[in-house]
């Protein structure tokens, strides 16, 4: 369910992935350990924490997007170390988000969505993979 018509604050953004631009926006749920789902395709608040580091929070769920040490993407109730994401604007204009805390074999672990809308493991993602490219749009 898209929440664009419910909120019009310009500090919030609607995020599209590179793979879902032509198929429409899908609601992707990142399941938390407590069996609560965070709707990633809704309106997200992207807050700057440090230079090049952001925190992404879903407005409807109040969960922060986080990456664990194992590369699992999940939602966290309180802001913590796993919620710190490095934001990088790529050459094609899309943004990539990688874990600021954790690395896998000296490679960054990125937030990515598979073709069917499920979150990819951070260990399997790369910066050039289009599944990790997101396009924030102000709402």
Buried (B, 14 or more C-beta within 10 A) or exposed (E): EEBEEEBEEEEBBBBBBBBBEEEEBBEBBBBBEEEEBBBBBBBBBBBEBEEEBBBBBBBBBEBBBBBBBEBBBBBBEEBEEBBBBBBBEBEEEBBBBBBBBBBBEEEBBBBBBBEEBEBBBBBBBEEEBEBBBBBBEEB
